[in-house]
Amino acid sequence: MQSFLFGFPTLKLFASDGTDLNAAFKGVRTTDNLVNWIDEVTGIKPNYDNLPNYVQNIKSLAQFNELVNEDSINRDIILIIYQPFSNDPNDMNHSKWDDKKFNSNYKKLATYYQDYMLNENEENGENDNEMNEDSIIFANLDASLPENNEIIRNLQVSQFPTLFHFKKGRSINSNVYRLSGANKVTYENVVNCLSEVDVGQELVDLEELKSEVDKLVNEQQILQDSNDHNDDEEEEEEEEEDQKYYKLNEL
């Protein structure tokens, strides 16, 4: 079977029997576009579940606490808190943090570091199927999930995406570096943070952040209780006035 090529690079799609499907690919050659092209021509859907994923998806406070427990003090942790659909007009690439995106740069970065550590283990004669204790932990958290509301509140996250870097060798897990904003939190800056390059990240104490939130919540509760008490007193005064009015009318 002959197949003529008139330019390079050229993408050709063949059926299982070797038949040229004569399907011309048009557009930018990205993984997503190639997947969509194959789907449109053949109807074959990708099986994303079979792809390795080295990014932990945090979906509860218990998972978050497990992520940052004392056992992880000697490991770098990168946590990205994102929203699948951003309202920030400057955030043109917010979807790259979405764990559902096949062409996620964050996933690629996690895979790169995973492969690097596995290769290093193999060169050192260690088990090439296991990560060593120095490996970097990559995690993300979907801020749109209700079960993550308490985490978002305690960390005082108001911009998306926001990056938290738990630096390897930290004395306690509460001292972390934070970087916020669509123009700041890029996968290039994830590498910069891990390389200790200053890209505007600030050192914050998670315990202090939580204490500030708890204090604010307590103050709001006290104010609410006070307002409720005043409302009750006003209702009692109104009832007393009503009773006086009725008694006067009875005379």
C-alpha positions as CSV (number, residue, x, y, z in Angstrom):
1,M,0.0,0.0,0.0
2,Q,1.3,3.4,-1.0
3,S,1.0,6.5,1.2
4,F,2.1,9.8,-0.3
5,L,3.7,12.4,1.9
6,F,3.9,16.0,0.8
7,G,5.2,17.8,3.8
8,F,6.9,17.2,7.2
9,P,6.0,16.5,9.8
10,T,2.9,14.6,8.6
11,L,0.4,12.8,10.8
12,K,-1.2,9.7,9.3
13,L,-3.9,7.5,10.8
14,F,-4.3,3.9,9.8
15,A,-6.9,1.3,10.6
16,S,-6.0,-2.0,12.3
17,D,-5.8,-3.7,8.9
18,G,-3.4,-1.1,7.6
19,T,-5.9,0.9,5.6
20,D,-5.1,4.6,5.3
21,L,-8.1,6.5,6.9
22,N,-7.2,9.6,4.9
23,A,-7.9,11.7,8.0
24,A,-6.1,15.0,7.8
25,F,-5.0,16.5,11.1
26,K,-5.4,20.2,11.3
27,G,-4.4,22.4,14.2
28,V,-1.8,22.7,16.8
29,R,-0.1,19.4,17.7
30,T,-0.9,19.0,21.4
31,T,-1.8,15.9,23.3
32,D,-5.4,17.0,23.7
33,N,-5.9,17.8,20.0
34,L,-4.4,14.5,19.0
35,V,-6.7,12.6,21.4
36,N,-9.7,14.5,20.1
37,W,-8.7,13.9,16.5
38,I,-8.4,10.1,17.0
39,D,-11.7,10.1,18.8
40,E,-13.5,12.0,16.0
41,V,-12.1,9.7,13.3
42,T,-12.3,6.3,15.0
43,G,-14.7,6.8,17.8
44,I,-12.1,5.3,20.2
45,K,-12.2,6.9,23.6
46,P,-9.0,7.3,25.7
47,N,-8.7,5.4,28.9
48,Y,-7.3,8.0,31.3
49,D,-7.6,5.6,34.2
50,N,-4.6,3.6,32.9
51,L,-2.3,6.6,32.9
52,P,0.1,6.9,35.9
53,N,-0.7,9.8,38.1
54,Y,1.9,11.1,40.6
55,V,-0.3,13.9,41.9
56,Q,-2.2,13.4,45.1
57,N,-5.8,14.7,45.0
58,I,-6.7,16.1,48.4
59,K,-10.4,15.8,49.0
60,S,-10.8,16.1,52.8
61,L,-9.3,17.7,55.9
62,A,-8.1,14.2,57.0
63,Q,-6.2,13.8,53.8
64,F,-4.6,17.2,54.1
65,N,-3.5,16.5,57.7
66,E,-2.1,13.1,56.6
67,L,-0.2,14.9,53.8
68,V,1.6,17.4,56.1
69,N,2.2,15.1,59.1
70,E,5.5,14.7,60.8
71,D,6.6,11.8,58.5
72,S,6.8,14.3,55.6
73,I,9.1,16.9,57.2
74,N,12.1,15.7,55.3
75,R,10.3,15.8,51.9
76,D,9.4,18.8,49.7
77,I,5.7,19.1,49.3
78,I,4.0,21.2,46.6
79,L,0.3,21.8,47.1
80,I,-1.7,23.6,44.4
81,I,-5.1,24.9,45.4
82,Y,-7.1,25.7,42.3
83,Q,-10.6,26.2,40.9
84,P,-11.6,24.3,37.7
85,F,-13.3,27.4,36.4
86,S,-11.5,30.7,37.2
87,N,-13.2,34.1,37.0
88,D,-9.8,35.8,36.9
89,P,-9.5,37.4,33.4
90,N,-5.7,37.1,33.6
91,D,-5.9,33.4,34.3
92,M,-5.8,32.1,30.8
93,N,-4.3,28.7,31.7
94,H,-6.1,27.9,34.9
95,S,-7.2,24.5,33.5
96,K,-3.7,23.2,33.6
97,W,-4.0,22.7,37.3
98,D,-7.2,20.7,36.9
99,D,-6.4,17.0,37.7
100,K,-9.0,16.0,35.0
101,K,-7.0,17.5,32.2
102,F,-4.9,15.0,30.4
103,N,-2.5,17.6,29.1
104,S,-1.8,18.9,32.6
105,N,1.6,20.6,32.9
106,Y,1.5,20.0,36.6
107,K,1.1,16.2,36.0
108,K,3.9,16.3,33.6
109,L,6.1,18.0,36.1
110,A,5.3,15.4,38.8
111,T,6.0,12.6,36.3
112,Y,9.3,14.2,35.4
113,Y,10.5,14.3,39.0
114,Q,9.1,10.8,39.7
115,D,11.1,9.4,36.7
116,Y,14.2,11.4,37.7
117,M,14.1,9.9,41.2
118,L,13.4,6.4,39.9
119,N,16.4,6.7,37.5
120,E,18.5,7.9,40.4
121,N,17.4,4.9,42.5
122,E,18.3,2.6,39.7
123,E,21.7,4.1,39.3
124,N,22.3,3.7,43.0
125,G,21.3,0.0,42.8
126,E,18.0,0.6,44.8
127,N,14.6,-0.8,44.0
128,D,13.6,1.0,40.9
129,N,9.9,0.5,41.6
130,E,9.9,2.4,44.9
131,M,10.4,6.1,45.6
132,N,13.0,6.9,48.3
133,E,12.3,9.1,51.3
134,D,13.7,12.2,49.6
135,S,11.1,12.2,46.7
136,I,9.0,15.2,46.2
137,I,5.3,15.0,47.0
138,F,3.0,16.8,44.5
139,A,-0.6,17.4,45.5
140,N,-3.6,19.5,44.4
141,L,-6.8,20.5,45.9
142,D,-10.0,21.5,44.2
143,A,-11.4,24.6,45.9
144,S,-14.8,24.2,44.4
145,L,-15.5,21.0,46.5
146,P,-17.6,21.7,49.6
147,E,-15.6,19.2,51.6
148,N,-12.5,21.4,51.2
149,N,-14.1,24.5,52.5
150,E,-12.5,24.2,56.0
151,I,-9.1,23.8,54.5
152,I,-9.5,26.9,52.3
153,R,-10.8,28.9,55.3
154,N,-7.9,27.8,57.6
155,L,-5.3,28.5,55.0
156,Q,-6.9,31.9,54.2
157,V,-6.8,31.2,50.4
158,S,-8.6,34.0,48.4
159,Q,-6.7,33.8,45.1
160,F,-6.6,30.9,42.7
161,P,-4.4,29.1,42.0
162,T,-2.4,29.3,45.2
163,L,0.8,27.3,45.8
164,F,2.0,26.1,49.1
165,H,5.6,24.8,49.3
166,F,6.4,22.7,52.4
167,K,10.2,22.9,52.2
168,K,12.3,19.8,52.8
169,G,14.1,19.9,56.2
170,R,11.6,22.3,57.8
171,S,11.5,22.1,61.6
172,I,7.7,22.1,61.7
173,N,5.1,21.7,59.1
174,S,3.4,25.0,59.9
175,N,6.1,27.1,58.3
176,V,5.5,27.1,54.6
177,Y,6.0,29.3,51.5
178,R,3.0,30.7,49.7
179,L,2.6,32.0,46.2
180,S,-0.7,33.3,44.9
181,G,-2.2,34.5,41.6
182,A,-2.6,33.3,38.1
183,N,0.5,35.2,36.8
184,K,2.6,33.9,39.7
185,V,1.6,30.2,40.0
186,T,3.0,28.7,36.8
187,Y,4.6,25.3,36.5
188,E,7.9,27.1,35.8
189,N,7.6,28.8,39.2
190,V,6.9,25.4,40.8
191,V,10.4,24.5,39.6
192,N,11.8,27.8,40.8
193,C,10.3,27.3,44.3
194,L,11.8,23.8,44.5
195,S,15.1,25.3,43.4
196,E,14.8,28.1,46.1
197,V,14.6,30.8,43.5
198,D,12.8,33.9,44.8
199,V,9.7,34.5,42.7
200,G,7.7,36.4,45.3
201,Q,6.8,33.5,47.6
202,E,6.2,34.6,51.2
203,L,6.8,32.6,54.4
204,V,3.6,32.0,56.4
205,D,2.8,30.1,59.6
206,L,-0.2,27.9,59.0
207,E,-1.0,27.7,62.7
208,E,-1.1,31.5,62.9
209,L,-3.4,31.6,59.9
210,K,-5.7,29.2,61.5
211,S,-5.6,31.0,64.9
212,E,-6.5,34.3,63.1
213,V,-9.5,32.5,61.4
214,D,-10.6,30.9,64.7
215,K,-10.4,34.3,66.5
216,L,-12.4,36.0,63.8
217,V,-15.0,33.2,63.9
218,N,-15.2,33.5,67.7
219,E,-15.6,37.3,67.5
220,Q,-18.4,36.9,64.9
221,Q,-20.1,34.3,67.1
222,I,-19.9,36.6,70.1
223,L,-21.4,39.5,68.1
224,Q,-24.1,37.2,66.8
225,D,-24.9,36.0,70.3
226,S,-25.0,39.6,71.5
227,N,-27.4,40.6,68.7
228,D,-29.6,37.6,69.4
229,H,-29.7,38.6,73.1
230,N,-30.6,42.2,72.3
231,D,-33.3,40.9,70.0
232,D,-34.7,38.7,72.8
233,E,-34.7,41.7,75.2
234,E,-36.5,43.9,72.6
235,E,-39.1,41.2,72.1
236,E,-39.6,40.9,75.9
237,E,-40.0,44.7,76.1
238,E,-42.5,44.7,73.3
239,E,-44.5,42.0,75.0
240,E,-44.5,44.0,78.3
241,E,-45.7,47.0,76.4
242,D,-48.4,45.0,74.7
243,Q,-49.6,43.6,78.1
244,K,-49.7,47.1,79.5
245,Y,-51.7,48.3,76.6
246,Y,-54.2,45.4,76.9
247,K,-54.6,46.0,80.7
248,L,-55.3,49.7,80.1
249,N,-58.0,48.8,77.5
250,E,-59.6,46.5,80.0
251,L,-60.1,49.3,82.5
